Amino acid sequence: MEREELIKICEDAVVPYTKWGDRDSYSAQCNISDIHGLLSVGAEYNIGGETNEDTIWIIFKNITDKQEHDYTRHLLPIDGLEDYFGEGGHESEIFDGGGINIGGAYLGGYMPTRKRLEEVDGEDWY
């Protein structure tokens, strides 16, 4: 898949917290934001073998120090703790997860396919 197509999918995959349907929806949103940031700074990537008609697995490699520094400028605006607690008053277990561990050994994550986004029609794709 082309970088520009993946970036557009990331941008379309942001879902407001009021539409989250799973306790892991927040970590899925963090993941999308990190993927968007890394793609936007030109990080090398491969599409993983677990990719199917609903989910794209993306693995980043050879991330440079500059890319690691710059990717945060391209993170997507996802709903966070302040909005969720302030407006929704929900329990904190939904925020147990996070995005890609840039300093970790595995630099991969998942994102929805265009087909999956169309099927959920603006609702939570996770």
Buried (B, 14 or more C-beta within 10 A) or exposed (E): EEEEEBBEBBEBBBBEBEEBEEBBBBBBBBBBBBBBBBBBBEBEBEEBEEBEEEBBBBBBEEBEEEBBEBBEEBBBEBBEEEEBEEEEEEEEEBBEBEBBEBEEEEBBBBBBBBEBBEEBEEEBBB
